[in-house]
Amino acid sequence: MVKKFAYLMLLLVLLLTACSPDAAETPAVELTEEATQSTIEEDPEVSIEGDRMPCSTIYGYETTAETDQYQAVVDQQPPVTEDDWIYGNPDAPITVVEYEDFQCPACPGFSLSIKQLINDFPNAIRVVFRHLPLPSIHDKAYISSMAAEAAGAQGKFWEMHDILYINQQAWTGLPENEFVDWVKGQAETLGLDLEQFEKDLFDEEARAELEATTEARLAMGLHYTPFVVVNDRVWRESKPNLYGLIGIYEFDGYQECPPWVIEEGKSYLARLNTSVGEIEINLFADVAPLAVNSFVFLAQDGWFDEVYFHRVVEGFVAQAGDPSGIGAVGPGYTFANETDNELSYDRAGLVGMANAGVNTNGSQFFITLAPTTDLDGGYTIFGEVTEASLAVLDKIALRDPQTAVDFSNATQILSIDIIEN
């Protein structure tokens, strides 16, 4: 069951920007609802040839000069060892290393949401915390890091980590002496030896080591927090796709582009066997071959089996395709938009690809429940529900993923059959 807290924290991280003396931006995962002209790009011409459809794989994306510069910094960082602060399965295939400052307002949303992701997907992901206090802009950057280390010396690092972040607004404006009193009170609630905690909080040797390590990291080019590394790749503009990696390792996703499984000149119909009845969809392979091929491939491989309509908004859309149900996980690959046509979301029953921005289509799709022409130009239309099936759309249960605590009343896709003509 996906906890509501996960949605709230993931939403929070979208609202935050990075802490940096240089005001660098922090990447965020975002699922947009409305198309904007600034994200619409000309569609590439696609022909069904070769072994595999064109797509971007989990590490097969283009980088910018800035990203390459930060990657060079990442390559200089030491490997993860047992001396690091690690939360989650130590053998997880996904490692998120975060360099953070406890006083940075952008860090709580990211760090706490990553911890929640680990709780939701404990086999797939682990997080490694490394200090990057920014004393030039945060007056208690060092002392708050020392507080976490002092708690860690008594086996309570992650507990103090959460306390500092959750209560950041309560202490960030305090003078340092009042912060010390406040954090000693928190240490007491954790059952720590207060005498030892205070001794470690002001340990001069440990403080000097922290400052030296920080200065070295800043000199290397770690200039903002949270500075995030995913599987040894700097995480910029949501790349590499963390949710795609979760799709690969938690839900048996794909590290390669799908093979071509559709053929020119043939037509395809998808029959969604759902908990409220059958929904038949005529697929538009002629105008959206990438979307149709991906959908057919995933359907035939069982990706959509037992997946819920996780987001159903009355008079808008019914969205599905994420096996986790949080509305962010994809199959591990993404592909381009196919919107260079005269199709419009001008009626109920149109089937489109959900995305997190231009050319980021994966496995999530939606069915319109009413005309939604605001989506025109930003979201590929790749099919239409048959007239005989339109009545079933009214039976799909409404669901707001921001408030729902489980899937007890949600409509489920049991399986999808592909009929080729």
C-alpha positions as CSV (number, residue, x, y, z in Angstrom):
1,M,0.0,0.0,0.0
2,V,1.3,3.4,-0.9
3,K,1.1,5.8,2.0
4,K,-0.4,9.3,1.5
5,F,2.7,10.8,3.1
6,A,4.7,9.8,0.0
7,Y,2.5,11.9,-2.3
8,L,2.7,14.9,0.0
9,M,6.5,14.8,0.3
10,L,6.9,14.3,-3.5
11,L,4.7,17.3,-4.0
12,L,6.6,19.3,-1.6
13,V,9.9,18.7,-3.3
14,L,8.5,20.3,-6.5
15,L,8.1,23.6,-4.7
16,L,11.7,24.0,-3.5
17,T,14.8,25.3,-5.1
18,A,18.4,24.5,-4.3
19,C,20.5,26.2,-1.6
20,S,23.6,27.6,-3.2
21,P,25.8,30.7,-2.9
22,D,25.5,30.6,-6.8
23,A,21.7,30.0,-6.7
24,A,21.9,26.8,-8.8
25,E,18.7,25.0,-9.6
26,T,17.8,21.6,-8.1
27,P,16.1,19.1,-10.4
28,A,12.6,17.9,-9.5
29,V,10.3,15.2,-10.7
30,E,7.2,16.7,-12.1
31,L,4.1,15.3,-13.8
32,T,2.3,18.1,-15.6
33,E,-1.4,18.2,-16.2
34,E,-1.7,20.9,-18.9
35,A,0.2,21.4,-22.1
36,T,2.2,24.6,-22.5
37,Q,3.5,26.0,-25.8
38,S,7.0,26.2,-24.4
39,T,7.2,22.4,-24.1
40,I,5.9,21.6,-27.5
41,E,8.6,20.6,-30.0
42,E,8.4,19.3,-33.6
43,D,7.8,15.6,-33.7
44,P,10.5,13.4,-35.3
45,E,9.6,11.3,-38.3
46,V,9.2,7.7,-37.4
47,S,9.4,4.6,-39.6
48,I,8.9,1.1,-38.4
49,E,12.3,-0.3,-39.3
50,G,15.2,-1.9,-37.5
51,D,15.0,-4.2,-34.5
52,R,14.0,-1.7,-31.9
53,M,11.9,1.5,-31.7
54,P,13.8,4.7,-31.0
55,C,13.7,5.7,-27.3
56,S,15.9,7.0,-24.5
57,T,17.2,4.3,-22.1
58,I,17.8,4.9,-18.5
59,Y,21.4,6.1,-19.1
60,G,21.1,6.8,-22.8
61,Y,20.3,10.5,-22.6
62,E,22.1,13.6,-23.9
63,T,23.9,15.7,-21.3
64,T,24.7,19.4,-21.2
65,A,28.1,21.0,-20.7
66,E,27.1,21.9,-17.2
67,T,26.0,18.4,-16.4
68,D,29.3,17.1,-17.7
69,Q,31.1,19.5,-15.5
70,Y,29.3,18.3,-12.4
71,Q,29.8,14.7,-13.5
72,A,33.6,15.3,-13.4
73,V,33.1,16.4,-9.8
74,V,31.1,13.3,-9.0
75,D,33.9,11.1,-10.5
76,Q,36.3,12.5,-7.9
77,Q,34.1,11.6,-4.9
78,P,35.1,8.5,-2.8
79,P,33.0,5.3,-3.2
80,V,30.3,4.5,-0.7
81,T,31.7,2.5,2.3
82,E,30.4,1.3,5.6
83,D,31.7,4.6,7.1
84,D,28.9,6.5,5.3
85,W,25.4,7.1,6.7
86,I,23.3,4.6,4.8
87,Y,19.5,4.2,5.0
88,G,17.9,1.2,3.3
89,N,19.0,-2.1,1.9
90,P,22.8,-2.0,1.7
91,D,22.6,-4.3,-1.4
92,A,20.0,-2.2,-3.2
93,P,20.6,-1.8,-7.0
94,I,19.8,1.9,-6.8
95,T,22.0,4.2,-4.7
96,V,21.2,7.8,-4.1
97,V,24.0,9.8,-2.6
98,E,22.9,13.2,-1.3
99,Y,25.2,16.0,-0.2
100,E,23.1,18.1,2.1
101,D,23.0,21.0,4.5
102,F,20.5,20.7,7.4
103,Q,19.7,24.4,7.3
104,C,19.0,24.4,3.5
105,P,15.3,24.9,2.9
106,A,15.4,22.8,-0.2
107,C,16.8,19.7,1.5
108,P,14.0,18.5,3.8
109,G,11.5,17.9,0.9
110,F,14.0,15.9,-1.1
111,S,15.7,13.9,1.7
112,L,12.5,12.9,3.5
113,S,10.7,12.0,0.2
114,I,13.7,9.7,-0.7
115,K,13.4,8.0,2.7
116,Q,9.7,7.5,2.1
117,L,10.5,6.0,-1.3
118,I,12.8,3.6,0.4
119,N,10.1,2.6,2.8
120,D,7.8,2.0,-0.2
121,F,10.4,0.2,-2.3
122,P,12.8,-1.3,0.3
123,N,14.4,-3.8,-2.1
124,A,15.3,-1.3,-4.8
125,I,16.8,1.8,-3.3
126,R,19.1,3.0,-0.6
127,V,20.3,6.5,0.3
128,V,23.7,7.7,1.4
129,F,23.9,11.0,3.4
130,R,27.0,13.2,3.2
131,H,27.4,16.5,4.8
132,L,27.8,19.7,2.7
133,P,27.2,22.6,5.1
134,L,27.2,26.0,3.4
135,P,28.3,28.4,6.2
136,S,28.5,31.4,3.9
137,I,24.7,31.4,3.7
138,H,23.6,29.3,6.7
139,D,24.8,30.4,10.1
140,K,24.0,27.0,11.8
141,A,25.2,24.8,8.9
142,Y,28.1,23.3,10.9
143,I,26.5,23.0,14.3
144,S,23.4,21.2,12.9
145,S,25.7,18.8,11.1
146,M,27.6,18.3,14.3
147,A,24.3,17.6,16.1
148,A,23.5,14.8,13.6
149,E,26.9,13.3,14.0
150,A,26.7,13.5,17.8
151,A,23.4,11.6,17.6
152,G,24.9,9.2,15.2
153,A,27.7,8.4,17.6
154,Q,24.9,6.9,19.8
155,G,23.2,5.1,16.9
156,K,20.5,7.8,16.3
157,F,21.8,9.6,13.2
158,W,18.7,9.0,11.0
159,E,16.4,9.9,13.9
160,M,18.1,13.2,14.4
161,H,18.2,13.7,10.6
162,D,14.4,13.5,10.5
163,I,14.0,15.8,13.6
164,L,16.3,18.5,12.1
165,Y,14.5,18.5,8.7
166,I,10.9,18.1,9.9
167,N,11.4,20.9,12.5
168,Q,13.7,23.1,10.4
169,Q,11.4,26.1,10.6
170,A,11.4,25.9,14.4
171,W,15.2,26.2,14.8
172,T,16.6,27.8,11.7
173,G,16.0,31.4,13.0
174,L,17.4,30.8,16.5
175,P,20.8,32.1,17.6
176,E,23.3,29.3,17.9
177,N,23.2,29.1,21.7
178,E,19.4,28.7,21.6
179,F,19.7,26.1,18.9
180,V,22.1,24.2,21.2
181,D,19.5,24.2,23.9
182,W,16.8,23.2,21.4
183,V,18.8,20.3,20.0
184,K,19.8,19.0,23.4
185,G,16.1,18.8,24.2
186,Q,15.6,16.7,21.0
187,A,18.5,14.5,22.0
188,E,16.8,13.9,25.3
189,T,13.5,12.8,23.5
190,L,15.7,10.3,21.6
191,G,16.9,8.9,24.9
192,L,20.5,9.9,24.3
193,D,23.2,10.3,26.9
194,L,23.1,14.1,27.1
195,E,26.5,14.5,28.6
196,Q,28.1,12.5,25.8
197,F,25.9,14.2,23.2
198,E,27.1,17.7,24.3
199,K,30.7,16.5,24.3
200,D,30.4,15.2,20.8
201,L,28.5,18.3,19.7
202,F,31.5,20.5,20.5
203,D,34.3,18.0,19.7
204,E,37.0,20.2,18.2
205,E,38.7,17.5,16.3
206,A,35.5,16.3,14.7
207,R,34.5,19.9,13.8
208,A,37.8,20.6,12.2
209,E,37.5,17.4,10.1
210,L,34.0,18.4,9.0
211,E,35.2,21.8,8.0
212,A,38.2,20.5,6.1
213,T,36.0,17.9,4.3
214,T,33.5,20.6,3.4
215,E,36.1,23.0,2.1
216,A,37.6,20.2,0.0
217,R,34.1,19.4,-1.5
218,L,33.4,23.0,-2.2
219,A,36.7,23.4,-3.9
220,M,36.0,20.4,-6.1
221,G,32.8,22.0,-7.3
222,L,30.0,20.8,-5.1
223,H,28.3,24.2,-5.1
224,Y,24.7,23.6,-4.0
225,T,22.5,21.4,-1.9
226,P,20.9,19.0,-2.3
227,F,23.6,17.8,-4.7
228,V,22.3,14.4,-5.7
229,V,24.1,11.4,-7.3
230,V,22.1,8.4,-8.6
231,N,24.1,5.3,-9.4
232,D,27.3,7.3,-9.8
233,R,25.6,9.8,-12.2
234,V,25.0,13.4,-11.2
235,W,21.2,13.9,-11.0
236,R,20.3,16.9,-13.1
237,E,16.9,17.8,-14.6
238,S,15.6,14.4,-13.2
239,K,18.2,12.4,-15.1
240,P,19.0,9.6,-14.7
241,N,15.3,8.9,-14.2
242,L,15.0,7.7,-10.6
243,Y,11.5,6.5,-11.1
244,G,12.5,4.6,-14.3
245,L,15.2,2.9,-12.2
246,I,12.5,1.9,-9.7
247,G,10.5,0.6,-12.6
248,I,13.4,-1.5,-13.7
249,Y,14.4,-3.0,-10.4
250,E,11.1,-3.1,-8.5
251,F,8.8,-4.0,-11.3
252,D,10.9,-5.8,-13.9
253,G,11.2,-2.9,-16.3
254,Y,13.5,-2.5,-19.3
255,Q,17.0,-1.3,-19.8
256,E,16.7,-1.4,-23.6
257,C,14.3,0.1,-26.1
258,P,11.3,-2.2,-26.9
259,P,11.5,-4.2,-30.0
260,W,9.1,-3.3,-32.9
261,V,6.1,-5.5,-32.3
262,I,3.6,-3.8,-34.6
263,E,3.7,-3.9,-38.4
264,E,2.9,-1.3,-41.1
265,G,-0.5,-1.9,-42.7
266,K,-2.0,-3.7,-39.7
267,S,-4.5,-2.4,-37.3
268,Y,-4.6,-3.0,-33.5
269,L,-7.3,-3.1,-30.9
270,A,-6.6,-3.2,-27.2
271,R,-9.2,-4.9,-24.9
272,L,-8.7,-3.7,-21.3
273,N,-10.2,-6.3,-19.0
274,T,-11.0,-4.2,-15.9
275,S,-12.8,-4.7,-12.6
276,V,-15.8,-2.7,-14.0
277,G,-16.0,-4.2,-17.4
278,E,-14.2,-4.4,-20.8
279,I,-12.9,-1.2,-22.4
280,E,-12.0,-1.6,-26.1
281,I,-9.6,0.9,-27.7
282,N,-8.8,1.3,-31.3
283,L,-5.1,2.1,-31.5
284,F,-3.8,4.7,-33.9
285,A,-0.6,3.0,-35.2
286,D,-0.5,5.1,-38.3
287,V,-0.2,8.5,-36.5
288,A,1.5,7.4,-33.3
289,P,3.6,4.3,-34.0
290,L,5.9,4.8,-31.0
291,A,3.1,5.1,-28.5
292,V,1.2,2.2,-30.0
293,N,4.3,0.0,-30.2
294,S,5.3,0.7,-26.6
295,F,1.7,0.1,-25.4
296,V,1.3,-3.1,-27.3
297,F,4.8,-4.3,-26.1
298,L,4.0,-3.6,-22.5
299,A,0.5,-5.1,-22.7
300,Q,1.8,-8.3,-24.2
301,D,4.5,-8.5,-21.6
302,G,2.1,-8.1,-18.7
303,W,3.2,-4.7,-17.5
304,F,-0.3,-3.5,-17.1
305,D,-1.7,-6.6,-15.4
306,E,-3.3,-5.8,-12.0
307,V,-2.5,-2.1,-12.4
308,Y,-4.9,0.5,-11.0
309,F,-6.4,3.6,-12.4
310,H,-4.5,5.6,-9.9
311,R,-5.8,9.1,-10.8
312,V,-9.4,9.6,-11.9
313,V,-10.7,13.1,-12.0
314,E,-14.4,13.7,-12.8
315,G,-14.8,15.5,-16.1
316,F,-11.1,15.2,-16.9
317,V,-9.2,11.9,-17.2
318,A,-8.7,8.4,-15.9
319,Q,-4.9,7.7,-15.7
320,A,-3.1,4.4,-15.3
321,G,0.0,2.6,-16.4
322,D,2.2,2.9,-13.2
323,P,2.4,-0.5,-11.4
324,S,3.3,1.3,-8.1
325,G,0.2,3.5,-8.2
326,I,2.1,6.6,-7.1
327,G,1.9,8.1,-10.5
328,A,5.6,8.5,-11.2
329,V,7.1,5.1,-12.0
330,G,7.9,4.2,-15.6
331,P,9.2,1.2,-17.5
332,G,12.8,2.4,-17.6
333,Y,12.7,4.0,-21.1
334,T,11.1,7.1,-22.6
335,F,10.2,8.1,-26.1
336,A,9.2,11.1,-28.2
337,N,5.9,12.9,-28.5
338,E,3.8,12.3,-31.6
339,T,1.5,15.3,-31.8
340,D,2.2,16.6,-35.3
341,N,-1.3,15.8,-36.5
342,E,-4.8,17.2,-36.4
343,L,-6.0,15.0,-33.6
344,S,-7.6,16.8,-30.6
345,Y,-8.8,15.9,-27.1
346,D,-12.2,17.3,-28.1
347,R,-14.3,14.5,-26.8
348,A,-14.5,11.7,-24.2
349,G,-12.7,8.5,-24.9
350,L,-9.5,9.7,-26.4
351,V,-6.4,7.8,-25.2
352,G,-3.2,9.7,-24.6
353,M,0.3,9.4,-23.2
354,A,0.9,11.0,-19.9
355,N,4.4,12.6,-19.6
356,A,6.6,14.7,-17.3
357,G,7.6,17.0,-20.1
358,V,8.2,16.9,-23.8
359,N,9.5,13.5,-25.1
360,T,9.3,11.8,-21.7
361,N,6.5,9.3,-22.5
362,G,6.8,6.0,-20.7
363,S,4.0,3.6,-19.7
364,Q,1.5,5.9,-18.2
365,F,-1.6,6.7,-20.3
366,F,-5.0,8.4,-19.7
367,I,-8.5,8.2,-21.1
368,T,-10.4,11.5,-21.4
369,L,-13.7,11.6,-19.6
370,A,-14.8,14.8,-21.3
371,P,-13.4,17.3,-23.8
372,T,-10.0,18.4,-22.6
373,T,-8.6,20.5,-25.4
374,D,-6.1,22.2,-23.1
375,L,-4.0,19.0,-23.5
376,D,-3.8,19.4,-27.3
377,G,-0.2,19.6,-28.6
378,G,1.5,18.4,-25.5
379,Y,0.3,14.8,-25.1
380,T,0.3,12.1,-27.8
381,I,-3.1,10.8,-28.8
382,F,-2.7,7.1,-29.7
383,G,-6.2,5.6,-29.5
384,E,-9.9,6.0,-28.9
385,V,-12.3,4.0,-26.9
386,T,-15.0,2.3,-29.1
387,E,-18.5,3.7,-28.9
388,A,-19.7,0.4,-27.4
389,S,-17.2,0.8,-24.5
390,L,-17.8,4.5,-23.6
391,A,-20.4,3.6,-21.0
392,V,-17.8,1.6,-19.0
393,L,-15.8,4.8,-18.5
394,D,-18.5,6.1,-16.2
395,K,-17.9,3.1,-14.0
396,I,-14.3,3.9,-13.3
397,A,-14.0,4.9,-9.7
398,L,-12.9,8.5,-9.0
399,R,-9.6,8.7,-7.1
400,D,-7.4,11.5,-6.0
401,P,-3.9,10.2,-5.3
402,Q,-3.2,13.1,-3.0
403,T,-5.9,12.1,-0.5
404,A,-6.4,8.4,-1.1
405,V,-4.7,6.2,1.4
406,D,-5.0,2.9,-0.4
407,F,-6.6,1.3,-3.5
408,S,-9.6,-0.4,-1.8
409,N,-12.1,1.3,-4.1
410,A,-10.0,1.9,-7.1
411,T,-10.7,0.4,-10.5
412,Q,-8.1,-2.2,-11.6
413,I,-6.9,-3.3,-15.1
414,L,-6.8,-7.1,-14.8
415,S,-5.1,-7.7,-18.1
416,I,-4.9,-6.3,-21.6
417,D,-5.5,-8.3,-24.8
418,I,-4.1,-7.1,-28.1
419,I,-6.1,-8.0,-31.2
420,E,-4.3,-7.6,-34.5
421,N,-6.1,-7.3,-37.8
